[in-house]
C-alpha cells in the first residue's frame, strides 16, 4: 500500500528527528517529544488553531510511536523481519530499547537500562520467540496433516 505524499513527508520528518535524538545519545527517546518537534516543523509560527494542533500532535505521536517500535522494539522488529523473511540475527544490538513507564513507552539508551528493565525486555523477546516457534509448529503440523490426507 502506497502512502500519500503528506504521510511520507511526515514519516521522513519523524525519522529525521528520531535520528537526531539518537545521534545526540539521549538516554530516553520519547514519542511525545518527537511529535511536538514534528508539529513545530509543520507549523513553525504556531498559527493553527488549538484543535488542529491537538489533533496533529496526537497523530504525530502515534506515528512516532510506531516508528520507534519498528526501529527499537525487538518484538516488533522480530515480527517485521519474520514477515519479510529476513535473518533476525543479521543485525547487532540496538542502541535503544522500549521501557514501559506510567507516562507511556520510552525508548531508553541500552547502556542506561537497569537490570530489571533488561530482564523485562529479555523476557518479552523470549516470549515472542516462543510464540513464533509455537505458531511455526502448528503451521507445520497442519501442513503435515494435509499432506498425509492426500
Backbone torsions as a table, in degrees:
resi	resn	phi	psi	omega
1	UNK	NA	128.6	-177.7
2	UNK	-87.9	137.3	177.2
3	UNK	-81.9	153.7	174.4
4	UNK	-75.3	160.2	-175.6
5	UNK	-57.8	-37.2	-179.5
6	UNK	-67.2	-42.6	177.4
7	UNK	-61.3	-40.0	177.7
8	UNK	-63.5	-43.0	179.6
9	UNK	-63.2	-42.6	178.3
10	UNK	-63.8	-45.1	179.1
11	UNK	-59.3	-41.9	178.2
12	UNK	-64.4	-41.1	178.8
13	UNK	-63.3	-45.0	178.9
14	UNK	-61.0	-44.7	179.3
15	UNK	-63.7	-39.8	-179.8
16	UNK	-64.6	-43.4	179.3
17	UNK	-65.9	-42.6	178.9
18	UNK	-61.4	-44.4	179.5
19	UNK	-63.0	-40.0	178.5
20	UNK	-61.2	-42.5	178.1
21	UNK	-65.0	-42.1	-179.3
22	UNK	-63.9	-43.8	-179.6
23	UNK	-67.7	-23.1	177.4
24	UNK	-82.5	2.1	-179.6
25	UNK	55.0	38.9	175.6
26	UNK	-64.0	147.0	-177.5
27	UNK	-72.1	-37.4	-175.1
28	UNK	-134.5	122.9	176.9
29	UNK	-95.8	118.0	-174.2
30	UNK	-107.3	119.1	177.9
31	UNK	-56.7	-27.3	176.8
32	UNK	-64.3	-40.9	179.4
33	UNK	-67.5	-42.6	178.4
34	UNK	-60.2	-42.4	179.7
35	UNK	-62.2	-45.3	-179.7
36	UNK	-64.2	-41.7	178.6
37	UNK	-66.1	-39.0	177.6
38	UNK	-62.5	-44.8	179.4
39	UNK	-58.9	-43.2	-179.9
40	UNK	-59.4	-33.6	179.9
41	UNK	-71.1	-30.8	-178.4
42	UNK	-91.0	-21.0	177.7
43	UNK	-138.4	67.2	-173.1
44	UNK	-62.2	-28.7	179.7
45	UNK	-90.9	1.3	-178.9
46	UNK	52.6	51.4	-178.8
47	UNK	-92.8	-17.1	-176.6
48	UNK	-71.9	149.7	175.7
49	UNK	-61.2	155.8	-177.5
50	UNK	-56.6	-36.6	-179.6
51	UNK	-63.3	-39.0	178.5
52	UNK	-69.1	-42.7	178.3
53	UNK	-60.3	-47.1	-178.2
54	UNK	-60.5	-50.4	-178.8
55	UNK	-63.7	-39.9	-179.8
56	UNK	-64.2	-45.5	-178.8
57	UNK	-65.1	-37.9	176.2
58	UNK	-60.1	-45.2	179.9
59	UNK	-66.4	-43.2	179.3
60	UNK	-63.2	-37.5	178.9
61	UNK	-63.3	-43.6	178.8
62	UNK	-62.9	-43.6	179.5
63	UNK	-65.6	-41.0	179.5
64	UNK	-66.0	-39.7	178.4
65	UNK	-62.1	-43.6	178.3
66	UNK	-65.2	-40.7	179.7
67	UNK	-64.2	-44.1	178.9
68	UNK	-65.7	-42.1	179.4
69	UNK	-61.5	-42.9	-179.7
70	UNK	-62.1	-34.8	-176.4
71	UNK	-89.2	-35.7	-169.4
72	UNK	-119.5	-12.6	-178.6
73	UNK	-89.4	113.6	-175.2
74	UNK	-62.2	-30.9	178.5
75	UNK	-70.5	-45.2	177.7
76	UNK	-63.4	-41.1	178.8
77	UNK	-64.2	-40.2	179.3
78	UNK	-63.1	-42.8	179.0
79	UNK	-62.7	-42.9	179.3
80	UNK	-65.2	-44.5	179.8
81	UNK	-64.9	-38.2	177.1
82	UNK	-62.2	-44.6	-179.9
83	UNK	-62.9	-36.5	-179.6
84	UNK	-90.4	-0.1	179.2
85	UNK	57.3	42.9	176.3
86	UNK	-95.8	161.3	177.6
87	UNK	-78.2	115.6	-177.6
88	UNK	-60.5	-28.9	-174.2
89	UNK	-96.3	10.9	-177.4
90	UNK	-80.2	-8.7	-179.0
91	UNK	-116.1	153.8	178.1
92	UNK	-78.9	-179.6	177.7
93	UNK	-59.2	152.2	-179.8
94	UNK	-80.9	159.9	177.2
95	UNK	-77.7	-34.2	-177.6
96	UNK	-128.7	152.3	178.0
97	UNK	-134.0	150.8	-177.8
98	UNK	-75.4	135.9	176.8
99	UNK	-130.9	127.5	178.4
100	UNK	-80.6	129.6	176.5
101	UNK	-125.4	166.6	176.5
102	UNK	-57.9	-27.3	-180.0
103	UNK	-87.9	-0.2	-178.9
104	UNK	121.3	-174.2	-178.3
105	UNK	-79.4	134.5	174.3
106	UNK	-122.8	149.7	-179.4
107	UNK	-106.9	105.7	-168.7
108	UNK	-98.8	139.0	176.8
109	UNK	-55.1	130.8	-174.1
110	UNK	-52.4	-42.0	-177.8
111	UNK	-67.9	-14.7	-178.2
112	UNK	-100.6	-0.1	179.3
113	UNK	-69.2	139.7	175.8
114	UNK	-79.5	162.5	176.0
115	UNK	-56.5	-38.2	178.6
116	UNK	-65.2	-41.4	177.3
117	UNK	-64.5	-41.8	178.0
118	UNK	-61.2	-42.7	179.7
119	UNK	-63.0	-42.2	179.6
120	UNK	-64.3	-43.3	179.6
121	UNK	-65.3	-44.5	178.6
122	UNK	-60.2	-42.3	178.0
123	UNK	-61.0	-44.5	178.3
124	UNK	-60.7	-43.4	180.0
125	UNK	-64.1	-43.6	180.0
126	UNK	-65.7	-40.8	178.8
127	UNK	-63.0	-42.6	178.4
128	UNK	-64.1	-40.6	178.2
129	UNK	-63.1	-43.5	178.4
130	UNK	-63.1	-40.4	179.3
131	UNK	-62.8	-40.5	177.9
132	UNK	-66.4	-37.9	178.0
133	UNK	-64.6	-45.1	178.1
134	UNK	-61.7	-39.9	177.8
135	UNK	-62.8	-44.6	178.9
136	UNK	-63.2	-40.6	178.4
137	UNK	-61.6	-44.9	179.0
138	UNK	-64.3	-40.0	179.2
139	UNK	-63.1	-45.2	178.4
140	UNK	-64.1	-42.5	-179.9
141	UNK	-61.0	-42.2	178.2
142	UNK	-62.7	-43.0	179.6
143	UNK	-64.5	-39.5	178.7
144	UNK	-66.6	-40.8	178.8
145	UNK	-64.0	-39.7	178.7
146	UNK	-66.6	-40.2	179.8
147	UNK	-67.1	-38.4	179.2
148	UNK	-71.0	-26.7	-179.6
149	UNK	-72.8	-22.1	-179.2
150	UNK	-76.8	NA	NA
